[in-house]
Every structure is written in structure tokens, then in C-alpha cells.
Amino acid sequence: MPRMTKKRYAIAAGIGAVALTAGAAFAYWTSTGTGSSTATTGTSTAFTVSVTNTSPDSDSGTAGVQPAALTPGGPNNTYSYTVTNPSTGHQNLSNVAVVLSVDSAHATLCDASTNYAVTGLTSSPGDLAPGGTSSGVFTVSMNNLPSPQDDCQGATVTATVNAS
């Protein structure tokens, strides 16, 4: 039997390693995977509306202190309003409307929609960014009707601005 030299030993070891590697089988599993998460969709937030009577005082001329009383065909009261979007998202302001009402003591005999009018309403509808505002003005007057309006004397007229 021939003697094993270092060279022959190295060759034999290399051939053995190749043979083992060639004969070795590699096995594995195939797989897939998914992941998900959720987010909650918010809801709209009611606009904040502020209304200020900006009519000059009947005595001093200072705006909003004591505006002149409404009388048939007489002085008007002018108001400014601001609509604010308090939401964290954009909201659309599509309409601004003013509704007039009178105090409960006069409401039965003094119809607000007949005896009073809103004119000059300005508005800027559209997209309001978070914290965004839209402002406008309007005037309230007492109609001069061909019939007595005595039942409206002393009535408190409320102008409510509705933003939608």
C-alpha cells in the first residue's frame, strides 16, 4: 500500500470534502407573511361661530355699546361674524345663514320673519383648514309694514348665524 504523504493526504481530503458537499442535500421551507394595522377615522367638529353687533351707539357713536333700537323703517343694526374650524382636519363651509327670532314674551304676536329682515349678508364659503376662519357681515332692520306693529314694541331680536 502506498504511503500517504502530506500532498496525497491533502488531495484525498479535498476529494472527500467535494464528495460530501456534492452529496449533501439542502432542505428549506418556503413561506409568506403579511402584517396590518388600523387607524380610526375621525368625525366632523361643529364650527365655532361668534357674532358681534358692530352698530354705532345711538348716543356715543362707539360700536357695539348700545346700538340704536330697531323701529319700523328706522335705524339698522350691523353685525359681524366669524366662523372658526376647531377641528384637526379640513372642513368645508358651504353655507352661512342668519335666522332671526324674538324673545318668548313677544314671539306669539310679533313674528320675526314678517317684522324684521336680514340684508347684506356676506360670506366666504369653501375649505377651512384646521383653525381657519371665515368672516362676514349682515344688517338687521325692522320692516315698515302697512299694518300696526305695536306687538313688537320692546321685543329683543336675536340674530343667530348658522354655519354648515
C-alpha positions in Angstrom: 0.0 0.0 0.0 1.5 3.3 -0.9 2.5 5.5 1.8 0.2 8.6 2.5 2.1 11.8 2.0 1.0 15.2 3.1 0.3 16.0 -0.5 -1.7 12.9 -1.1 -3.5 13.4 2.2 -4.5 16.9 1.2 -5.7 15.7 -2.2 -7.7 12.9 -0.6 -9.2 15.2 2.0 -10.2 17.7 -0.7 -11.8 15.0 -2.8 -13.7 13.7 0.2 -14.9 17.2 1.1 -16.1 17.7 -2.5 -17.8 14.3 -2.4 -19.6 15.1 0.9 -20.7 18.6 -0.4 -21.9 17.2 -3.7 -23.9 14.5 -1.9 -25.3 16.9 0.8 -28.9 18.0 0.3 -30.1 21.4 1.3 -33.7 21.5 2.5 -35.8 24.5 3.5 -39.4 25.6 3.8 -41.0 28.3 1.7 -43.2 30.8 3.4 -45.2 34.0 3.1 -46.4 36.6 5.6 -48.5 39.7 5.9 -48.9 42.4 8.5 -51.5 45.0 9.1 -52.5 47.8 11.4 -55.6 50.1 11.8 -56.3 53.8 12.1 -59.6 55.3 13.2 -61.3 57.9 11.0 -62.4 61.0 12.9 -65.7 62.8 12.7 -66.5 66.4 11.9 -66.4 69.0 14.6 -69.1 71.7 14.9 -67.9 75.1 13.7 -67.5 77.8 16.3 -69.4 81.0 15.4 -69.0 84.3 17.1 -71.4 87.2 16.3 -70.8 90.9 17.3 -73.2 93.9 16.9 -70.9 96.5 15.4 -73.6 99.2 15.1 -72.6 102.6 16.4 -74.0 103.6 19.8 -77.1 105.7 19.5 -75.6 108.3 21.9 -71.8 108.0 21.9 -71.1 106.5 18.4 -69.0 103.7 19.9 -69.6 100.4 18.1 -71.5 97.7 19.9 -72.1 99.5 23.2 -75.8 100.4 22.9 -76.9 100.3 19.3 -80.0 102.3 18.2 -83.3 100.4 18.8 -84.9 98.9 15.7 -88.0 100.8 14.6 -90.3 100.4 11.5 -88.2 101.7 8.6 -85.8 103.2 11.2 -82.1 102.5 12.0 -80.5 99.2 11.3 -78.1 97.1 13.3 -75.0 95.8 11.6 -73.3 92.6 12.8 -70.0 90.9 12.0 -69.5 87.2 12.5 -66.5 84.8 12.3 -66.8 81.1 11.7 -63.8 79.0 13.0 -62.9 75.4 12.2 -61.8 73.9 15.6 -61.2 70.5 14.0 -57.8 68.9 13.4 -58.8 68.4 9.8 -60.1 70.4 6.9 -63.8 71.1 6.8 -66.0 72.6 4.1 -68.0 75.7 5.0 -70.8 75.5 2.4 -73.4 77.9 3.7 -73.9 80.7 6.2 -77.5 81.7 7.1 -79.0 84.1 9.6 -82.2 83.3 11.5 -84.0 86.0 13.4 -86.1 85.3 16.5 -87.8 87.5 19.1 -88.0 86.8 22.9 -90.7 84.5 24.2 -92.8 87.3 25.6 -93.3 88.8 22.1 -92.9 85.7 19.9 -96.7 84.9 19.7 -97.8 88.3 18.4 -94.5 89.6 16.8 -93.4 87.3 14.0 -89.7 87.7 13.4 -89.8 86.6 9.8 -92.6 89.2 9.0 -91.4 92.2 11.0 -87.6 92.0 10.6 -85.2 91.4 7.8 -81.6 90.4 7.2 -79.8 92.1 4.3 -76.3 92.4 3.0 -75.2 89.0 4.2 -71.6 88.4 3.0 -69.9 85.0 3.4 -66.9 83.2 2.0 -67.8 79.5 1.7 -65.1 77.0 1.0 -62.4 74.9 2.6 -61.4 75.8 6.1 -58.1 74.4 7.3 -57.7 73.4 10.9 -58.0 76.7 12.9 -59.1 78.5 9.8 -61.7 81.3 9.8 -64.2 82.8 7.5 -65.8 86.2 8.3 -68.7 88.3 7.1 -71.2 91.0 7.9 -75.0 91.4 7.7 -77.6 94.0 8.7 -80.8 93.6 10.6 -83.7 96.0 10.2 -87.3 96.3 11.1 -89.7 96.2 8.2 -92.1 99.1 7.7 -95.3 97.3 7.2 -98.7 98.8 6.3 -100.2 97.4 9.4 -99.6 98.2 13.1 -96.5 96.6 14.6 -97.3 97.6 18.2 -96.9 93.9 19.4 -93.1 94.2 18.6 -92.5 97.1 20.9 -89.8 96.2 23.4 -89.0 92.9 21.7 -85.5 91.6 21.9 -84.4 90.4 18.5 -81.8 87.6 18.3 -79.7 87.1 15.2 -78.4 83.5 15.1 -75.7 82.7 12.5 -75.8 79.1 11.3 -72.8 77.8 9.5 -72.9 74.5 7.7 
